[in-house]
């Protein structure tokens, strides 16, 4: 039974082990009744795959066993077991209506099939690991298009809608420093796996399973079974990107053309791998320098001039032409944060104002009655919303008794009765460096801007500090107290609750809202599921957690059963 023992030991270790460790482990006793292990059974290519990694030999568990997909099978050589039951729990398992697929791992049929494949000693979890890395119907494949070509999505035309896994293949073969996804908990990989029924408790094993799948795939295709820990050699095809070089020079493989909202706030967990530009201000002016864009030193001055719709040039020795976006012979561009109408609750988004030029050369903001003109029936915020929806749209509105048409494509306003045309300009509302700092550290933004993350209505606003946190004791008779008590008692019965405190940390609440909005955007607008979870910890860590939140990278003893997150409430 040496083969069955090898398989079981591999499956308890997420499907693979170092060859020497596997043999030594079994030789130490407790697994086999005899003193030395007969390793000749590891040469069975139907049960084991052997690969090399940095001169070390690894063994991966294989099987030809698959789940039967027929709802009413009279008899076959596959396993009669429900996929949802195998992965975790089946919704039909506890109801009146029984599941049409089997929930009995050791039924007569299944026991016979498992015995044929030398898997009769595996429990459900071990069998699940083995089938996940061998039955290609259970997990989504890695997206080949995503791994080819430059840009955030490579050559994947489906982008966020892709049902394949957006994960770096080189990362699955070892360590890699490229800008592609190296984290199964990132929104796209995580959502894709969840949609295929992978439960949260299996997420920590996904890297090991996909690595095993990749190594067996390469070996099956007849390539040398070499498993390199570092990034692979540079692809010879001209349309491939050398991600090893790209990691040293990120601009070589991607162009960051939007400012990261998280970095503006001061927190971006992605660091150099972030697909957006990092700037402490919500705007950045850059000039083209060969194949690169370099920041202009008079950034704030150019921005202030640009925010005035009457200006077509900035001040200074080398002015920027706003109409042609040039500075001398060099091209110029302006990076900014997302529009405030797209993310109305984010701080330091870009608020855009809309103006039209009257017959005197004055610039009139929409929905105002300046200069004796009738107020337009549409506000600048409405125009911005329509512009974000379709930059080539034509919008109709009225002002007094006249009807007008505004074409976004050429930024011309036309009187539909007389045919007179007026220039239109879209310019940002100016935010200085001092303003930006004030917005980050105070409740009220300058210029009455209202794009802050609204605090929860049940928080005690008087006890919410601008920085740091406040612990507020809940009244035992309050609705909030009773809700938390009920949730806690659902899984932790028999404990006496001494007190419940609400942690009011304004900065962490805003970051939590940003992350939720980002996840909603990345999941095609679907509502993000929120869970109220409980985390046990030492009392000495409470202050640090209240200040900085839980960090999955240092969770240590208590683990991360529901995923890797920097934001939890």
C-alpha positions as MATLAB code, in Angstrom:
seq = 'XXXXXXXXXXXXXXXXXXXXXXXXXXXXXXXXXXXXXXXXXXXXXXXXXXXXXXXXXXXXXXXXXXXXXXXXXXXXXXXXXXXXXXXXXXXXXXXXXXXXXXXXXXXXXXXXXXXXXXXXXXXXXXXXXXXXXXXXXXXXXXXXXXXXXXXXXXXXXXXXXXXXXXXXXXXXXXXXXXXXXXXXXXXXXXXXXXXXXXXXXXXXXXXXXXXXXXXXXXXXXXXXXXXXXXXXXXXXXXXXXXXXXXXXXXXXXXXXXXXXXXXXXXXXXXXXXXXXXXXXXXXXXXXXXXXXXXXXXXXXXXXXXXXXXXXXXXXXXXXXXXXXXXXXXXXXXXXXXXXXXXXXXXXXXXXXXXXXXXXXXXXXXXXXXXXXXXXXXXXXXXXXXXXXXXXXXXXXXXXXXXXXXXXXXXXXXXXXXXXXXXXXXXXXXXXXXXXXXXXXXXXXXXXXXXXXXXXXXXXXXXXXXXXXXXXXXXXXXXXXXXXXXXXXXXXXXXXXXXXXXXXXXXXXXXXXXXXXXXXXXXXXXXXXXXXXXXXXXXXXXXXXXXXXXXXXXXXXXXXXXXXXXXXXX';
ca = [
       0.000    0.000    0.000;
       3.007    2.329   -0.410;
       1.341    4.222   -3.278;
      -1.777    4.967   -1.215;
       0.394    6.179    1.684;
       2.363    8.468   -0.624;
      -0.857    9.917   -2.046;
      -2.386   10.558    1.375;
       0.759   12.260    2.683;
       0.942   14.491   -0.392;
      -2.725   15.450   -0.122;
      -2.353   16.414    3.538;
       0.380   18.794    2.349;
      -1.752   20.554   -0.307;
      -0.934   18.112   -3.099;
       2.875   18.242   -3.313;
       6.086   17.836   -1.300;
       9.827   17.785   -1.696;
      10.853   14.253   -2.698;
      13.364   13.880    0.154;
      10.925   15.279    2.743;
       8.199   12.906    1.592;
      10.411    9.835    1.894;
      11.937   10.965    5.196;
       8.512   11.739    6.618;
       7.183    8.285    5.819;
      10.375    6.628    7.077;
      10.071    8.346   10.466;
       7.172    6.053   11.282;
       3.553    6.587   11.975;
       2.691    6.204    8.309;
       4.172    2.842    7.400;
       4.694   -0.343    9.376;
       7.968   -1.220    7.702;
      11.327    0.483    8.175;
      12.248    1.706    4.713;
      10.058    3.123    1.986;
      10.042    1.553   -1.453;
      10.344    4.658   -3.647;
       9.917    2.760   -6.900;
       6.160    3.377   -6.706;
       6.828    7.109   -7.157;
       7.810    6.317  -10.737;
       4.146    5.569  -11.490;
       3.321    8.426  -13.861;
      -0.424    7.917  -13.446;
      -0.243    8.702   -9.734;
       2.747   11.016   -9.362;
       4.456   13.793  -11.272;
       8.085   14.620  -10.454;
       9.518   18.068  -11.251;
      12.791   19.859  -10.524;
      13.075   23.167   -8.687;
      16.492   24.758   -8.178;
      18.099   21.331   -8.116;
      15.491   19.892   -5.745;
      13.005   17.184   -6.667;
       9.305   17.690   -5.983;
       6.481   15.127   -6.083;
       2.922   16.097   -7.083;
      -0.110   13.856   -6.551;
      -2.049   12.904   -9.690;
      -5.230   10.962  -10.394;
      -7.436   10.056  -13.336;
     -10.511   10.094  -11.116;
     -13.135   12.721  -11.967;
     -16.529   13.779  -10.676;
     -19.469   12.340  -12.598;
     -21.437   15.163  -14.234;
     -24.582   13.157  -14.977;
     -27.561   13.857  -12.727;
     -28.869   10.288  -13.066;
     -25.990    7.912  -13.745;
     -26.669    4.183  -13.858;
     -23.029    3.343  -13.374;
     -19.634    4.701  -14.430;
     -16.000    4.809  -13.339;
     -16.265    8.339  -11.924;
     -17.103    9.604   -8.458;
     -20.800   10.091   -7.651;
     -20.344   13.112   -5.420;
     -21.824   16.620   -5.372;
     -19.300   19.283   -6.360;
     -20.655   21.775   -3.817;
     -20.495   19.147   -1.091;
     -16.907   18.331   -2.064;
     -15.845   21.993   -1.940;
     -17.689   22.799    1.255;
     -21.426   22.745    1.812;
     -24.372   22.076   -0.490;
     -27.542   24.175    0.012;
     -29.635   21.042   -0.563;
     -27.827   19.087    2.113;
     -30.081   20.194    4.970;
     -33.359   20.871    3.194;
     -36.325   18.659    2.522;
     -35.456   18.307   -1.136;
     -32.384   16.059   -1.410;
     -29.494   16.911   -3.711;
     -29.598   14.981   -6.984;
     -25.846   14.442   -6.678;
     -24.373   12.248   -3.969;
     -23.303   13.398   -0.507;
     -22.037   10.002    0.628;
     -18.299    9.771    0.075;
     -18.215    6.112    1.095;
     -21.279    4.815   -0.755;
     -20.852    1.377   -2.325;
     -20.132    2.893   -5.731;
     -17.733    5.543   -4.425;
     -15.880    3.113   -2.148;
     -15.242    0.827   -5.102;
     -14.085    3.681   -7.350;
     -11.812    5.145   -4.658;
     -10.266    1.727   -4.061;
      -9.462    1.283   -7.748;
      -7.592    4.613   -7.720;
      -5.868    3.871   -4.344;
      -7.696    6.786   -2.683;
      -9.823    4.937   -0.127;
      -7.841    6.356    2.830;
      -8.404   10.019    1.872;
     -10.860   12.149    3.809;
     -13.056   14.727    2.061;
     -10.576   17.602    2.333;
      -7.649   15.534    1.028;
      -9.766   14.246   -1.853;
     -10.884   17.808   -2.595;
      -7.269   19.013   -2.907;
      -6.397   16.105   -5.197;
      -9.392   16.606   -7.504;
      -8.981   20.387   -7.653;
      -5.484   20.049   -9.098;
      -6.450   17.266  -11.531;
     -10.083   17.757  -12.631;
     -10.027   20.811  -14.908;
     -13.801   21.239  -14.653;
     -13.589   22.351  -11.023;
     -11.449   25.504  -11.245;
     -11.252   28.323  -13.814;
      -8.142   28.150  -16.024;
      -5.494   30.869  -15.929;
      -6.156   33.476  -18.635;
      -3.489   33.166  -21.331;
      -4.426   36.514  -22.933;
      -4.009   38.320  -19.602;
      -0.438   37.001  -19.402;
       0.497   38.338  -22.858;
       0.930   41.917  -24.001;
       1.354   45.136  -22.014;
      -1.259   46.986  -19.994;
      -3.419   46.144  -17.011;
      -5.297   43.374  -18.833;
      -2.635   42.282  -21.333;
      -4.422   41.074  -24.469;
      -7.577   40.017  -22.624;
     -10.448   41.720  -24.445;
     -12.985   40.697  -21.802;
     -11.016   42.521  -19.084;
     -13.070   42.591  -15.837;
     -15.744   40.408  -17.439;
     -13.307   37.553  -18.095;
     -14.299   34.247  -16.482;
     -10.726   32.927  -16.561;
      -8.266   33.648  -13.779;
      -6.220   36.848  -14.032;
      -3.089   35.681  -12.237;
       0.568   35.804  -13.312;
       1.794   32.472  -14.721;
       5.388   33.219  -13.772;
       4.274   33.736  -10.205;
       2.808   30.223  -10.311;
       6.226   28.887  -11.342;
       8.045   30.707   -8.554;
       8.804   34.259   -7.477;
       8.124   37.144   -9.873;
       8.308   40.929   -9.685;
       6.133   41.829  -12.679;
       3.125   44.175  -12.383;
       0.553   41.457  -13.023;
      -1.585   40.027  -10.233;
       0.300   37.930   -7.676;
      -2.527   37.709   -5.161;
      -5.544   35.390   -5.280;
      -7.363   37.827   -2.988;
      -7.280   40.671   -5.515;
     -10.789   41.537   -6.762;
     -10.738   39.746  -10.136;
      -9.144   36.414   -9.085;
     -11.136   36.362   -5.863;
     -14.477   37.047   -7.584;
     -13.739   34.545  -10.361;
     -13.006   31.776   -7.857;
     -16.046   32.639   -5.744;
     -18.253   32.474   -8.840;
     -16.957   28.949   -9.461;
     -17.971   27.883   -5.969;
     -14.596   28.006   -4.195;
     -15.370   28.712   -0.513;
     -13.345   31.078    1.635;
     -11.725   28.293    3.645;
     -10.099   26.895    0.479;
      -8.678   30.249   -0.660;
      -5.398   29.878    1.308;
      -4.621   26.708   -0.710;
      -5.232   28.201   -4.166;
      -1.627   29.172   -4.863;
      -0.331   25.672   -4.063;
      -3.062   24.046   -6.161;
      -2.557   26.307   -9.173;
       1.224   25.882   -8.941;
       0.759   22.115   -9.050;
      -1.612   22.459  -12.021;
       0.909   24.611  -13.890;
       3.819   22.229  -13.309;
       1.821   19.210  -14.455;
       0.590   21.142  -17.491;
       4.124   22.042  -18.551;
       5.305   18.461  -18.063;
       2.350   17.032  -20.017;
       3.157   19.280  -22.973;
       6.562   17.625  -23.235;
       8.652   20.478  -21.877;
      11.569   19.796  -19.543;
      10.115   19.395  -16.048;
      12.121   22.283  -14.616;
      10.571   24.459  -11.954;
      12.465   27.730  -11.636;
      12.033   29.828   -8.538;
      12.930   33.073  -10.256;
      11.308   34.766  -13.246;
      11.591   32.742  -16.431;
      13.675   33.714  -19.444;
      12.567   36.555  -21.630;
      10.026   35.390  -24.240;
      11.446   35.377  -27.739;
       8.223   36.509  -29.435;
       8.194   40.212  -30.219;
       4.752   40.789  -28.715;
       5.778   39.523  -25.273;
       6.922   41.880  -22.519;
      10.021   41.247  -20.459;
       8.410   41.548  -17.041;
      11.727   41.105  -15.296;
      12.836   44.368  -16.880;
       9.409   45.876  -16.357;
       9.675   45.357  -12.621;
      12.826   47.479  -12.594;
      11.281   50.074  -14.888;
       7.494   49.979  -14.503;
       6.964   52.744  -17.068;
       8.384   50.480  -19.766;
       5.350   48.209  -19.688;
       2.522   50.445  -18.545;
       1.405   54.049  -18.588;
      -0.165   55.365  -15.411;
      -2.685   57.954  -16.563;
      -4.853   58.354  -13.470;
      -3.877   59.289   -9.925;
      -4.396   56.645   -7.248;
      -7.079   57.676   -4.760;
      -5.517   55.553   -2.040;
      -2.072   57.153   -2.314;
      -3.557   60.671   -2.258;
      -5.068   59.723    1.064;
      -1.720   58.289    2.126;
      -2.351   54.527    1.941;
      -1.742   52.293   -1.079;
      -1.012   48.656   -0.296;
       0.072   47.927   -3.882;
       3.164   50.163   -3.809;
       5.131   50.122   -7.080;
       2.766   47.475   -8.484;
      -0.153   49.930   -8.484;
      -1.556   50.567  -11.971;
      -2.208   54.224  -11.150;
       0.112   57.172  -10.601;
       1.154   58.047   -7.061;
       0.893   61.738   -6.219;
       0.270   63.653   -2.999;
      -1.959   66.100   -4.912;
      -5.104   65.242   -6.920;
      -3.399   66.465  -10.107;
       0.009   66.267  -11.773;
       1.311   68.067  -14.864;
       3.833   66.169  -16.978;
       5.840   66.787  -20.161;
       6.899   64.139  -22.637;
      10.597   63.314  -22.525;
      11.306   60.799  -25.276;
       9.305   57.695  -24.387;
       8.640   58.845  -20.823;
       6.540   61.432  -19.035;
       8.326   63.593  -16.450;
       6.673   65.763  -13.792;
       6.826   69.550  -14.257;
       8.328   71.478  -11.348;
       5.730   74.299  -11.367;
       2.864   71.857  -10.947;
       0.670   73.919   -8.609;
       1.145   77.161  -10.563;
       0.148   75.533  -13.865;
      -2.898   73.985  -12.195;
      -4.035   77.326  -10.783;
      -3.808   78.968  -14.216;
      -5.597   76.038  -15.858;
      -8.515   76.267  -13.434;
      -9.324   79.766  -14.743;
     -11.396   79.191  -17.934;
     -10.226   82.526  -19.373;
      -6.623   81.284  -19.578;
      -5.286   79.526  -22.660;
      -1.665   79.696  -21.413;
      -0.011   79.288  -18.039;
       2.291   81.965  -16.648;
       6.065   81.642  -16.558;
       9.058   81.616  -18.899;
       7.919   78.395  -20.576;
       4.111   78.577  -20.632;
       1.904   75.574  -21.233;
      -0.634   75.993  -24.041;
      -3.885   74.528  -22.722;
      -5.539   74.367  -26.148;
      -2.803   72.215  -27.712;
      -1.439   70.765  -24.434;
       2.145   71.587  -25.369;
       5.103   73.389  -23.811;
       7.330   74.543  -26.628;
       7.863   71.464  -28.793;
       7.059   68.992  -26.040;
       3.681   67.415  -25.396;
       2.066   68.016  -22.025;
      -0.621   66.125  -20.140;
      -2.530   66.523  -16.899;
      -3.147   63.523  -14.635;
      -5.931   63.740  -12.102;
      -7.972   61.739   -9.668;
     -11.324   60.337  -10.743;
     -14.192   62.794  -11.301;
     -16.235   63.642   -8.208;
     -19.468   62.568   -9.946;
     -18.042   59.076  -10.468;
     -17.038   58.680   -6.813;
     -19.067   61.356   -4.973;
     -18.108   60.131   -1.511;
     -14.320   60.012   -2.001;
     -12.183   62.847   -0.738;
      -9.821   64.633   -3.127;
     -11.636   63.550   -6.258;
     -11.566   66.110   -9.089;
     -14.504   68.507   -9.173;
     -15.043   69.771  -12.723;
     -16.751   73.097  -13.525;
     -18.395   73.884  -16.901;
     -18.324   77.338  -18.547;
     -19.545   78.986  -21.755;
     -18.162   82.195  -23.305;
     -20.594   85.074  -23.824;
     -20.429   87.828  -26.443;
     -18.184   89.954  -24.193;
     -15.562   87.251  -23.782;
     -16.620   86.496  -20.207;
     -16.840   82.898  -19.065;
     -20.175   82.037  -17.435;
     -20.565   78.964  -15.268;
     -23.577   76.820  -16.086;
     -26.719   77.263  -13.941;
     -25.675   80.793  -12.893;
     -27.276   84.052  -14.035;
     -24.062   86.081  -14.188;
     -23.716   89.003  -16.608;
     -27.469   89.394  -17.044;
     -27.811   86.006  -18.752;
     -30.654   83.600  -18.036;
     -29.708   80.655  -15.877;
     -29.374   77.354  -17.748;
     -31.728   74.513  -16.882;
     -28.766   72.188  -16.424;
     -26.008   72.383  -13.830;
     -22.320   71.725  -14.309;
     -22.591   68.587  -12.184;
     -25.301   67.253  -14.531;
     -23.132   67.998  -17.555;
     -20.185   66.238  -15.935;
     -22.319   63.193  -15.205;
     -23.454   62.985  -18.839;
     -19.881   63.589  -20.035;
     -18.603   60.695  -17.925;
     -21.330   58.455  -19.347;
     -20.576   59.390  -22.978;
     -17.828   61.922  -23.945;
     -19.264   62.140  -27.482;
     -22.864   62.827  -26.440;
     -25.011   65.818  -27.443;
     -26.954   67.417  -24.560;
     -30.018   69.636  -24.954;
     -31.084   72.214  -22.349;
     -32.871   75.551  -22.017;
     -31.993   79.007  -20.701;
     -34.897   81.432  -20.525;
     -36.972   81.000  -23.691;
     -34.090   79.592  -25.743;
     -33.122   75.975  -26.380;
     -29.474   75.030  -26.715;
     -27.454   72.034  -27.830;
     -24.034   71.207  -26.374;
     -21.739   68.844  -28.258;
     -19.087   67.326  -26.001;
     -16.926   66.235  -28.929;
     -16.114   69.780  -30.131;
     -17.208   71.628  -26.931;
     -19.562   73.950  -28.828;
     -22.906   75.267  -27.558;
     -25.446   76.075  -30.296;
     -28.678   78.093  -30.056;
     -31.175   75.851  -31.860;
     -33.327   78.792  -32.991;
     -30.713   81.270  -34.213;
     -27.771   78.944  -34.827;
     -25.329   81.089  -32.821;
     -22.400   79.135  -31.392;
     -20.469   79.617  -28.162;
     -17.260   78.029  -26.898;
     -17.502   75.729  -23.896;
     -14.714   74.855  -21.460;
     -14.449   72.203  -18.779;
     -11.944   73.109  -16.070;
     -11.237   71.706  -12.589;
     -11.913   73.570   -9.358;
      -8.534   74.625   -7.950;
      -7.163   72.779   -4.913;
      -3.846   74.035   -3.547;
      -1.349   71.881   -1.685;
      -2.503   73.548    1.540;
      -6.140   72.832    0.634;
      -5.325   69.180   -0.014;
      -3.653   68.852    3.372;
      -6.643   70.518    5.048;
      -9.036   68.115    3.326;
      -7.021   65.149    4.571;
      -6.960   66.321    8.173;
     -10.238   68.191    8.779;
     -13.940   67.471    8.604;
     -14.779   70.435    6.366;
     -13.155   70.818    2.992;
     -12.294   74.257    1.571;
     -14.722   75.876   -0.879;
     -17.578   73.915    0.777;
     -16.687   70.778   -1.099;
     -18.761   67.826    0.134;
     -17.052   64.778   -1.313;
     -16.063   63.278    2.045;
     -16.915   59.789    3.104;
     -20.021   60.188    5.248;
     -19.562   58.723    8.706;
     -22.140   56.168    9.889;
     -25.248   57.871   11.255;
     -25.112   55.883   14.501;
     -21.590   57.082   15.374;
     -21.213   59.693   18.105;
     -19.795   62.547   16.007;
     -18.632   64.448   19.090;
     -16.421   61.486   19.986;
     -14.886   61.002   16.531;
     -11.358   62.478   16.484;
      -9.742   63.791   13.297;
      -6.820   61.424   13.795;
      -6.574   58.252   15.803;
      -9.621   56.580   17.290;
     -12.133   56.616   20.121;
     -13.669   53.562   21.823;
     -17.336   54.214   22.651;
     -19.087   51.885   25.111;
     -22.501   50.747   23.851;
     -25.557   50.784   26.083;
     -26.732   47.222   26.744;
     -30.287   48.292   25.845;
     -29.336   49.747   22.436;
     -30.279   48.121   19.134;
     -26.619   48.041   18.041;
     -25.603   46.212   21.237;
     -28.324   43.588   20.768;
     -27.362   43.017   17.106;
     -23.691   42.425   17.991;
     -24.680   40.193   20.909;
     -26.895   38.070   18.636;
     -24.155   37.707   16.017;
     -21.586   36.732   18.640;
     -23.861   34.146   20.258;
     -24.515   32.530   16.885;
     -21.110   30.840   16.966;
     -19.790   31.571   20.481;
     -22.484   30.314   22.864;
     -21.990   30.054   26.608;
     -19.927   33.228   27.124;
     -20.815   36.207   29.322;
     -20.402   39.552   27.552;
     -18.881   42.149   29.895;
     -19.101   45.118   27.504;
     -19.170   45.990   23.806;
     -17.256   48.989   22.461;
     -17.540   50.636   19.059;
     -14.208   51.727   17.549;
     -14.662   55.114   15.833;
     -11.684   55.655   13.501;
     -12.501   58.160   10.747;
      -9.498   57.354    8.538;
     -10.091   53.589    8.607;
     -13.793   54.066    7.870;
     -12.971   56.098    4.750;
     -10.472   53.499    3.522;
     -13.064   50.765    4.111;
     -15.585   52.680    1.963;
     -13.002   53.178   -0.809;
     -12.224   49.461   -0.862;
     -15.916   48.566   -0.975;
     -16.510   50.946   -3.890;
     -13.500   49.532   -5.742;
     -14.692   45.948   -5.239;
     -18.149   46.917   -6.515;
     -16.626   48.512   -9.602;
     -14.390   45.498  -10.253;
     -17.340   43.107   -9.929;
     -19.370   44.820  -12.636;
     -21.477   46.943  -10.284;
     -22.731   44.030   -8.196;
     -23.388   44.802   -4.544;
     -20.461   43.794   -2.342;
     -21.307   41.307    0.402;
     -20.393   42.602    3.856;
     -19.756   40.332    6.833;
     -19.458   41.289   10.477;
     -16.670   39.051   11.702;
     -15.000   38.423   15.047;
     -11.243   38.254   15.563;
      -9.648   36.993   18.762;
      -6.406   38.633   19.829;
      -4.147   39.425   22.783;
      -5.148   42.485   24.818;
      -1.706   43.977   24.137;
      -2.569   44.235   20.418;
      -5.918   46.040   20.832;
      -4.519   49.579   20.698;
      -2.491   48.884   17.535;
      -5.498   47.282   15.819;
      -7.740   50.235   16.720;
      -5.148   52.609   15.267;
      -4.092   50.712   12.146;
      -6.631   47.885   11.700;
      -5.887   44.166   11.337;
      -3.117   43.261    8.927;
      -3.337   39.729    7.471;
       0.435   39.729    6.920;
       1.032   39.569   10.690;
      -2.107   37.708   11.837;
       0.073   34.870   13.080;
      -1.654   32.597   15.563;
      -5.233   33.592   14.844;
      -5.099   33.424   11.053;
      -7.324   34.892    8.333;
     -10.249   32.558    7.757;
     -12.173   35.060    5.632;
      -9.452   36.398    3.373;
      -6.554   38.807    3.367;
      -7.700   42.331    4.135;
      -6.351   45.554    5.533;
      -9.846   46.890    6.118;
     -12.386   45.210    8.358;
     -15.059   46.653   10.627;
];
